[in-house]
Amino acid sequence: MPEHTSFFTYLVHMFPALGENMKNLGPTLFGKEAGPQTAEPLVGMVFIIVLIAGLAFATRAKITNYDEAVKPDAHLSLRTFFEILIGYFYDMMKDMMGPARAKRYFPIVGTAAVFILVANFLGMVPGFPLITSTWSVTAGCAAVVFIAFNYYGIKENGAGYFKHLAGPVWWLAPLIFPLEVFSLCLRPMTLSVRLMLNMSVDHLLLAIALGALALVLPIPVMVLGTLVAIVQVLVFCLLSSIYIALATEHEEHGEGHGHAHGKKHHDEAHAH
C-alpha cells in the first residue's frame, strides 16, 4: 500500500515511545525498518476490537429480557444487524458440519467475520486506515484460524488426525504426508494474502478515483469496494469453516457423510 495519513497516524505520533518500541523489535518480515507506520495497523486493530466489544455489550443489553428479545425490531437496528450476520454464518457452518459442530466451532468463525467486516468498512470511512490491507493483520487472523483448526482436529481425532494426513495406505505415506503438511501450511498463507491483496487493490483504486475526480467518480468505486469488503469476509470465513470441518470430521463415515465431504471439497475449490 502507498504511504497515507489517517487519524491513527496522528494518534501514533502523539506517543513517540510507541514508534521507538516498534523499532526495538527489529526489521519487518520484508526487511523494512519498523516504526510509527508499522504501529498504525496495530493501533487500528486495538481500536476495532474495543469498538466491537462495545457494540457486543450494547447488543447483549437489548436481549437480557428474553420475553422482549423474541420480538423482532420494526427497523434495522444494532441487534438486527448482529442477528442477520451471526445467523448467516452459523447457517453456513451448519450446512457444512451439522448443528453440533457448528455451534461448537462458531465462535472463532463468527469473531473473524465481525472483525474483518468492521475493519473493511471502517477503512472506507475518511480518516481511518484499512488495516486488512496490512499483511501483519491478515496473517494474524489466518494464524489464529490455522492454530484453531489443527487444535480442533487433534482434539477430536487424536493420532488419527496425523494418520489422515498420511493417506489411505501406509506405503504411500512417505510421499503423501509431506505434501499434506505442505498444503496445510499453505492455508494460512492463502487466507492472509488473498484478503490483504484484494483489500489493498480496492483501497488503491478508491484513492486513484478520489485523486482523478473527487466528486463523482469515487461513487461506483465505493460501491464496488462495498461488494469486495463483503465478499472477502465470506471467502475468509467459508474457507475457515471448510478447514475446521475437514480437520474435525471423524474417520467413521455416517449416513450422508461421503456426500458432505465431497461437497466441502467442491466448496473449497470454488472459493479458491
BAFIDREN-370448 format. One record per residue (C-alpha): residue in three letters; x, y, z. Coordinates in steps of 0.02 Angstrom, whole numbers, padded with zeros to 5 digits, always signed. Each point is the difference from the previous one (the first is absolute). Example, Ala and Ser with C-alpha at 12.3 -4.5 7.8 and 13.67 -1.06 7.14 Angstrom:
! residues 2
ALA+00615-00225+00390
SER+00069+00172-00033
***
This chain:
! residues 272
MET+00000+00000+00000
PRO+00061+00177-00034
GLU+00040+00111+00149
HIS-00155+00088+00066
THR-00055+00107+00145
SER-00146-00042+00113
PHE-00068+00039+00171
PHE+00108-00139+00071
THR+00155+00074-00080
TYR-00020+00154+00109
LEU-00046-00107+00149
VAL+00159-00103-00015
HIS+00107+00157-00018
MET-00076+00067+00160
PHE+00089-00141+00090
PRO+00180-00004-00066
ALA+00044-00141+00120
LEU-00114-00115-00098
GLY+00099+00025-00160
GLU+00164-00022+00093
ASN-00060-00162+00077
MET-00047-00063-00173
LYS+00177+00039-00060
ASN+00069-00106+00141
LEU-00089-00150-00074
GLY+00119+00006-00149
PRO-00042-00001-00186
THR-00163-00067-00067
LEU-00016-00162-00098
PHE+00038+00094-00162
GLY+00154+00087+00073
LYS-00083+00168+00025
GLU+00045+00090+00161
ALA-00144-00002+00125
GLY-00064+00167+00061
PRO-00158+00105+00019
GLN-00069-00058-00167
THR+00017-00180+00060
ALA-00089+00041+00163
GLU-00149+00080-00088
PRO-00088-00164-00050
LEU+00026-00069+00175
VAL-00079+00155+00078
GLY-00142-00013-00126
MET-00024-00183+00044
VAL-00013+00040+00186
PHE-00125+00138-00040
ILE-00109-00121-00101
ILE+00007-00132+00138
VAL-00057+00129+00128
LEU-00136+00061-00120
ILE-00066-00176-00030
ALA+00002-00037+00187
GLY-00102+00158+00031
LEU-00125-00046-00136
ALA-00012-00178+00069
PHE-00038+00061+00176
ALA-00127+00124-00067
THR-00085-00140-00098
ARG+00004-00118+00149
ALA-00088+00130+00106
LYS-00145-00005-00123
ILE-00027-00187+00017
THR+00016-00023+00188
ASN-00190+00002+00011
TYR-00038-00159-00096
ASP-00187+00032-00008
GLU+00031+00164-00092
ALA+00148-00066-00100
VAL-00107-00124-00097
LYS-00094+00146-00077
PRO+00091+00060-00158
ASP+00038+00185-00018
ALA-00108+00097-00120
HIS+00153+00075-00087
LEU+00182-00042-00029
SER+00085+00018+00169
LEU+00164-00052+00076
ARG-00079-00159+00066
THR-00078-00040-00169
PHE+00168+00026-00085
PHE+00088-00123+00114
GLU-00143-00125-00013
ILE+00011+00002-00189
LEU+00190-00012-00002
ILE+00011-00137+00131
GLY-00146-00096-00073
TYR+00075+00000-00175
PHE+00170-00067+00050
TYR-00073-00124+00123
ASP-00114-00070-00136
MET+00149-00010-00117
MET+00098-00102+00127
LYS-00152-00107+00044
ASP-00020-00050-00183
MET+00183-00055-00003
MET+00023-00092+00165
GLY-00169-00019+00084
PRO-00077+00100+00143
ALA+00103-00078+00141
ARG+00171+00040-00073
ALA-00060+00166-00070
LYS-00052+00057+00173
ARG+00164-00061+00075
TYR+00115+00084-00125
PHE-00104+00152-00046
PRO+00084+00122+00122
ILE+00162+00007-00099
VAL-00082+00017-00171
GLY-00130+00123+00065
THR+00133+00106+00083
ALA+00104+00002-00160
ALA-00155+00051-00100
VAL-00042+00146+00113
PHE+00181+00059+00016
ILE+00038-00004-00187
LEU-00168+00076-00049
VAL+00020+00146+00121
ALA+00182+00024-00051
ASN-00044+00000-00186
PHE-00142+00125+00016
LEU+00091+00111+00123
GLY+00140+00013-00128
MET-00124+00082-00119
VAL-00033+00141+00124
PRO+00112+00153-00030
GLY+00130+00017+00136
PHE+00011-00185+00043
PRO+00130-00123-00065
LEU-00045-00162-00089
ILE+00092-00119+00116
THR-00050-00154-00101
SER+00114+00063-00139
THR+00146-00031+00118
TRP+00072-00175-00002
SER+00043+00000+00186
VAL-00186+00014+00040
THR-00065-00125-00128
ALA+00142-00122+00042
GLY-00048+00013+00184
CYS-00181-00044-00042
ALA+00055-00146-00109
ALA+00122-00061+00134
VAL-00140-00007+00129
VAL-00107-00103-00120
PHE+00148-00113-00041
ILE+00037-00036+00184
ALA-00185-00023+00038
PHE-00043-00127-00135
ASN+00156-00103+00036
TYR-00040+00003+00186
TYR-00180-00049-00033
GLY+00055-00140-00117
ILE+00123-00073+00126
LYS-00126+00018+00141
GLU-00136-00090-00099
ASN+00104-00137-00081
GLY+00161-00013+00100
ALA+00133-00096-00096
GLY-00128-00035-00135
TYR+00019+00181-00056
PHE+00181-00032-00051
LYS-00047-00171-00069
HIS-00123+00088-00115
LEU+00143+00109-00065
ALA+00101-00157-00043
GLY-00125-00060-00129
PRO-00107-00156-00019
VAL+00143-00128-00012
TRP+00162-00008+00098
TRP+00117-00022-00147
LEU-00054+00168-00072
ALA+00027+00090+00166
PRO+00179+00059-00038
LEU-00066+00089-00155
ILE-00170+00060+00058
PHE+00042+00057+00177
PRO+00126+00137-00051
LEU-00121+00061-00136
GLU-00144+00007+00124
VAL+00105+00093+00128
PHE+00057+00122-00133
SER-00180+00026-00056
LEU-00050+00025+00181
CYS+00133+00135+00024
LEU-00056+00088-00160
ARG-00175+00027+00067
PRO+00038+00148+00115
MET+00108+00076-00137
THR-00142-00007-00127
LEU-00126+00065+00126
SER+00105+00150+00050
VAL+00071+00047-00171
ARG-00169-00013-00088
LEU-00082+00116+00125
MET+00146+00123+00003
LEU+00020+00014-00189
ASN-00185+00018-00038
MET-00025+00136+00131
SER+00162+00088-00049
VAL-00048+00007-00185
ASP-00175+00060+00043
HIS+00069+00137+00114
LEU+00127+00051-00132
LEU-00135+00014-00134
LEU-00102+00110+00115
ALA+00151+00112+00034
ILE+00031+00017-00188
ALA-00183+00040-00031
LEU+00001+00132+00136
GLY+00154+00079-00076
ALA-00070-00001-00176
LEU-00173+00069+00033
ALA-00044+00027+00181
LEU-00189+00025-00014
VAL-00073-00124-00124
LEU+00121-00138-00050
PRO+00030-00076+00175
ILE-00185-00047+00019
PRO+00001-00157-00112
VAL+00171-00045+00069
MET-00069+00010+00177
VAL-00148-00109-00051
LEU+00124-00127-00071
GLY+00102+00017+00159
THR-00152-00042+00105
LEU-00026-00159-00099
VAL+00184-00045+00015
ALA-00004+00030+00188
ILE-00149-00117+00021
VAL+00064-00134-00119
GLN+00170-00008+00086
VAL-00085-00030+00168
LEU-00102-00141-00079
VAL+00152-00080-00082
PHE+00108+00009+00157
CYS-00135-00074+00111
LEU-00053-00129-00130
LEU+00176-00067-00016
SER+00025+00005+00189
SER-00160-00101+00023
ILE+00055-00126-00131
TYR+00170-00021+00084
ILE-00081-00027+00170
ALA-00127-00121-00073
LEU+00135-00102-00086
ALA+00110-00001+00155
THR-00137-00055+00120
GLU-00090-00131-00104
HIS+00019-00176+00069
GLU+00066-00149-00095
GLU-00165-00089+00027
HIS-00113+00059-00141
GLY-00181+00009+00049
GLU-00151+00012-00114
GLY+00020+00138-00126
HIS+00177+00038+00056
GLY+00079-00044-00165
HIS-00114+00121-00090
ALA+00040+00139+00124
HIS+00186-00035-00014
GLY-00007+00015-00188
LYS-00103+00159+00013
LYS+00131+00079+00115
HIS+00138-00036-00124
HIS-00105+00073-00139
ASP-00034+00158+00104
GLU+00184+00019+00041
ALA+00049-00013-00183
HIS-00136+00123-00049
ALA+00054+00124+00135
HIS+00181-00008-00059
***
